[in-house]
Amino acid sequence: MPHATQHADDLSVADAELDSALRGGPFHVALRAAIAARGLPLQRVQHHLSRYGVKVGVTSLSYWQQGARRPQRPESLRAVRALEEILQLPEESLIRLLAEDDDRSAAERPATRSYRSLLAASDILGQLLGDLDSPPDGGLHTLGHHERIGIGARRELRSRESHHIVRAHREGVDRFIAVHHGDPGCVPERMTVHALENCRTGRVRSHHDTGVLVAELLLDARLRAGDTFLFRYGIEDGTAGVSREYVRGFGSPGGQYALQVRFDENALPLRCHRFAQHSPAAPRSGRQELSLTGHHHSVHLVEPRVRSGAVGIGWDWEQGAVPSDR
């Protein structure tokens, strides 16, 4: 059956081209390859999008796959996420390519704080930790970590508060090194570290270009192996522009992690979602929409036992002028 064989060969070539495009991009090439691999005319793609409640014209879809235009508005980004499902692609695969294209072309859309950017600053982080004589293993295992993020009236990352429950696994542990990575454009020299409970602030180091700050927290007790301890600290930031997500990376498995993001009542997002990422190169997964609480305007996630990788919360803003904080 030569026709069937030829059809199978065509499919394998299309799938190979799609796999290559999803790995290396750019976005419009991957989108074009995905539509071709699924054998869908643009009118059918538009029809499927309408079933997701997303309105996109055939002309716009054509421009997107040609690279003549790029999806940037919130409605367009919703369409891209729907396309990932319609075209049976890995979650966040097209969104990731859009972000990478933006990085390469220095697009006008502001960059977001990301786990990838934290890893890109790992050399600087290593130097700062070296300045504080911090060993790779701080001697503490995290049993629980509750992190609370405050987003201000200008949509900025205003503050971060961390409450840690730890257990020492070696003798004589008496300090903890906190690491904060601000949003693009932040000024770490203007940030303030506050020791809130059962600790004192020691030495603080920062690096302007990467936005990384590390702070030594001196515990109120010298721990023996097996001892548990609770402490709490906060960081006042508010030095960058519009914030769009908060990501927490984990180098190794640990205990429970809870992340709460609270928004100023004068700057509420259109929508929020949680996500996970197994490694910096992997697509994001586990996307789940989150609803703001009524009175405190917050969303949260809870990981009973964290794994290596990252989890985070992202949010979309209504387009227009950034609210004043007055």
Buried (B, 14 or more C-beta within 10 A) or exposed (E): EEEEEEEEEEEEEBEEBBEEBBEEBBBBBBBBBBBBBBEBEBEEBBEBBEEBEBEBEEEBBEBBBEBEEBBBEBEBBBBBBBBBEBBEBEBBBBBBBBBBBBEEEEBEEBBBBBBBBBBEBEEBBEEBBEEBEBEEEBBBBBBBBBBBBBBBBBBBBBBBBBBBBBBBBEEEBBBBBBEBBBBBEBBBEEBBBEBEEBBEBBEBBBBEEBBBBBBBBBBEEEBEEEBEBEBBBBBBBBBBBBBBBBBBBBEEEBBBBBBBBBBBEBBBBEBBBBBBBBEBEBBBEBBEEBEBEEEEBBBBBEBEEBEEBBBBBBBBBEEEEEBEBE
